[in-house]
Amino acid sequence: MWPLGIRLLRTEILSRIVYSDRLPKLLKDEGIAANVVNAGIGGNHTGSKKDYKKSYDKHGTERFDSDVCAHQPDIVIIQFGWNDSWIDSPKEGDASRINVQAYEKNLRHFIETLKKDGATPLLMTTNQARARGLKSWQFDRTEEYVRVVRTLAKEYKVSLIDVWSIYGSLSEHTGRNMDDLLLDLVHPNDAGHQLVAEHLSEVIKLMGH
Amino acid sequence: MNGDRHTGKYSSDGRLFISFRSNSPKGKKAKSEGDWVAWVGTYDDLAEGKSGQYHVRLKDNTKGKDCAYPGVEVLPDDTIVTTTYGHWTKDEKPYILSVRLKLSELDEKAKLASNSLNIVAFGDSTTAYRNTIKDSI
């Protein structure tokens, strides 16, 4: 029971607009008509339910056909990383939810299937999170997964937007820091999504579809 | 045209508008499976087994295939009115919906869709997260 005179205050951040919502308008300004489907799900990793006991949702490999291929896409933006690399244990060196080899294998499956189906994969590394509040070894582990994405982009010759690097070089290039782009520890806010959408628009324009 | 409960009418330009429930043969699954859809084409398309001009989802049905025994009427100004029941709002009881359209409007949408890039953003919460954030003090 709250003492008299003390009220429960609640702040709400509403109506957030993610990059997939922003992209059609940016592309339209470039003369490109596009329909963008948001097939992102919170808490998702590239694997399947059996890979992570606490999980109830379908994950990347389980929903790839229904959520991605079924749309017969021209372009598929792929961005996974934090949930795959996350270490639930408080102990340094413990396992990630999806080990890095499995992460790589899953991404290869997505890329190869899309190419076979005539779609163009576009890889994005995940964004950096605030350093404070995160153990340095968690940060380092996630960066290991980021390196996998970069390597696969080179190997398969697919476009890459290195969001990790973009976030990391913010203060250097723009005078902004990561706090300007994050809603919480990990998730991009509106400014973060706008930044990613602008990069996507540029890259998709250059693809010349 | 895979589906059932087809109901069609001719528009003034001679094209057929057929309203029905999307339902694929065993072993196949359409993107519009179980939804209320329509097909636009000519009688010759049907007679010759052609795919017609286009196929459009009129409304997403949110509960299995429980929807669509549609009626279709064409008004004097060529407005098509098609009406049926379905589970149009998730977790709510079914209700009846009426859609009014002109084929010229659908033609315009089909033209845009055929020229549009189809993009899917596939990822986790950094892609999708747009939940309300609530902080309590």
Interface residues (C-beta under 8 A of the other chain):
Chain A: L8 L9 R10 T11 E12 I13 L14 R16 I17 V18 Y19 S20 L23 L27 I32 A33 A34 N35 V36 V37 N38 A39 G40 I41 G42 G43 N44 H45 G60 F64 D67 V68 A70 H71 Q72 P73 D74 I75 V76 I77 I78 Q79 F80 G81 W82 N83 F110 M124 T126 N127 L183 D184 V186 H187 P188 I204 H209
Chain B: K31 L112 A113 N115 S116 L117 N118 I119 V120 A121 F122 G123 D124 S125 T126 T127 A128 Y129 R130 N131 T132 I133 K134 D135 S136 I137
